[in-house]
Amino acid sequence: MENKPIVAITMGDPFGNGPEITVKALHDPKLYEACRPLVVGDASCMEYALEVARKVSGIDLKLHPIQEVKEALFQYGTIDLIDLGLVEPEQIPHNEKDGKPAPFGVGACALGGEAAFQYVIKVIDLAMKKQVDATVTNALSKEAINMAGHHYSGHTEIYAEYTHTEHYTMML
């Protein structure tokens, strides 16, 4: 397992669909055959996303909050999460629809934008320090990031600035 790349994945906007996408992606055991995934985000949001996934989709995964890459287990069934602790549990709206927990649905807000921005900065930092082999950015709201005072048109420009890259492009 040590020869598989460590891939740092941002949780995305904590109040958007990023936490749900993360849970669904890490529910696929094939992912663990290809790499050692490591999420960067907030335990409070991931716990709620896991609760929603259990009740709505029957997905049953555990969360393993950590502070450093070396603490990760990299085992299917357990989501390793570098917990930045930016979103308090009481800030998460626990919505219900038809008696089941529902996705956040907060919409763009400065707190979500700041948190999502910090997750991206953290994965870049981990990669620059060679603690991870690759990064993946999850869904985030550019509007929310701008509301938080960070004026970028997207992930690419954030990466360019924080990696000190002058010439860059985005490929689709």
C-alpha positions in Angstrom: 0.0 0.0 0.0 2.9 2.4 0.7 3.7 2.6 -3.0 0.2 4.1 -3.9 0.1 7.8 -4.1 -1.4 9.9 -1.3 -4.1 12.1 -2.8 -5.3 15.0 -0.7 -8.9 15.9 -1.5 -10.6 19.0 -0.5 -14.0 18.6 1.1 -15.4 21.5 -1.0 -17.8 24.0 0.2 -18.9 22.8 3.7 -22.5 24.0 3.1 -22.7 22.8 -0.5 -22.6 19.4 -2.0 -18.9 18.9 -1.5 -19.2 16.8 1.7 -21.8 14.5 0.0 -19.7 14.1 -3.1 -16.7 13.2 -0.9 -18.6 10.5 1.0 -20.0 9.0 -2.2 -16.6 9.0 -3.9 -14.9 7.3 -0.9 -17.5 4.7 -0.7 -16.0 3.1 -3.8 -13.4 0.5 -2.8 -11.7 0.9 -6.3 -10.5 4.3 -5.2 -8.4 2.6 -2.5 -6.9 0.2 -5.0 -5.5 3.2 -7.0 -4.4 5.6 -4.2 -4.4 6.5 -0.5 -7.1 9.2 -0.3 -6.9 11.9 2.4 -9.7 14.5 2.8 -9.0 18.0 4.1 -12.0 19.7 5.6 -14.1 19.8 8.7 -15.1 16.9 10.9 -18.4 18.6 11.8 -19.5 18.7 8.2 -18.3 15.3 7.3 -20.1 13.7 10.3 -23.3 15.3 9.1 -22.7 14.2 5.5 -22.0 10.6 6.8 -25.3 10.7 8.7 -27.2 11.8 5.6 -25.5 9.1 3.5 -26.3 6.4 6.1 -30.0 7.3 6.3 -30.6 8.1 2.7 -28.2 5.8 0.8 -27.2 3.1 3.3 -23.6 4.1 3.0 -21.8 3.3 6.2 -18.4 4.7 6.5 -16.4 5.9 9.6 -14.6 9.2 10.0 -11.0 9.3 11.3 -10.2 12.9 12.1 -6.4 13.6 12.2 -4.1 16.6 12.2 -1.2 15.2 10.2 -0.8 13.0 7.1 1.3 10.4 9.1 -1.8 9.7 11.3 -3.9 8.4 8.3 -5.0 4.8 8.2 -5.7 4.7 4.4 -8.3 1.8 4.9 -11.4 1.4 2.9 -14.4 2.0 5.1 -12.7 4.8 7.0 -12.4 8.4 5.8 -9.1 10.0 6.9 -9.8 13.7 7.4 -7.3 16.4 8.3 -9.8 18.4 10.4 -9.2 22.2 10.1 -12.0 22.9 12.6 -13.3 25.9 10.8 -17.0 25.1 11.0 -18.5 24.5 14.5 -21.2 21.8 14.8 -23.9 24.3 15.8 -23.2 26.2 12.5 -24.5 23.2 10.5 -28.2 23.3 9.7 -29.6 19.9 10.3 -32.3 19.8 7.7 -34.9 17.1 7.2 -37.0 16.2 4.2 -39.7 13.6 4.5 -38.3 12.6 7.9 -34.7 12.0 6.6 -31.7 14.2 7.0 -31.2 16.4 3.9 -28.2 18.1 2.4 -27.1 21.4 3.9 -28.7 23.7 1.3 -27.3 26.9 2.9 -26.2 28.5 -0.3 -23.2 30.8 -0.8 -22.0 32.4 2.5 -18.7 33.9 3.7 -18.1 31.1 6.3 -18.4 28.4 3.6 -16.2 30.4 1.2 -13.5 31.0 3.8 -13.5 27.3 4.8 -13.4 26.0 1.2 -10.6 28.4 0.4 -8.6 27.2 3.5 -9.1 23.6 2.4 -7.6 24.4 -1.0 -4.7 26.3 0.6 -4.0 23.3 2.9 -3.8 20.7 0.1 -1.5 23.0 -1.8 0.7 23.3 1.3 0.8 19.6 1.8 1.8 19.0 -1.8 4.4 21.8 -1.7 5.9 20.1 1.4 5.8 16.8 -0.5 3.6 15.2 2.2 1.1 14.2 -0.5 1.6 13.2 -4.1 -1.4 14.8 -5.7 -4.4 17.1 -4.9 -8.0 17.1 -6.0 -10.3 20.0 -5.4 -14.0 19.4 -4.7 -17.0 21.5 -5.5 -17.0 25.0 -4.1 -18.7 28.2 -4.6 -16.7 30.9 -6.3 -19.3 33.4 -5.1 -18.8 32.3 -1.5 -15.0 32.5 -1.8 -15.4 36.1 -3.1 -17.9 36.8 -0.2 -15.1 35.7 2.2 -12.8 38.3 0.6 -10.7 36.1 -1.7 -11.1 37.3 -5.2 -10.2 34.5 -7.6 -12.1 33.4 -10.7 -11.5 29.7 -9.8 -9.3 27.0 -8.4 -6.6 27.4 -11.1 -5.8 31.0 -10.1 -5.6 30.0 -6.4 -3.1 27.2 -7.3 -1.1 29.5 -9.5 -0.7 32.1 -6.7 0.1 29.7 -3.9 2.5 27.6 -6.0 4.2 30.8 -7.4 3.3 29.8 -11.0 3.4 32.5 -13.6 2.2 30.6 -16.6 -0.7 28.3 -16.1 -3.9 27.1 -17.8 -6.9 24.9 -17.0 -7.7 21.8 -19.1 -11.2 20.4 -19.4 
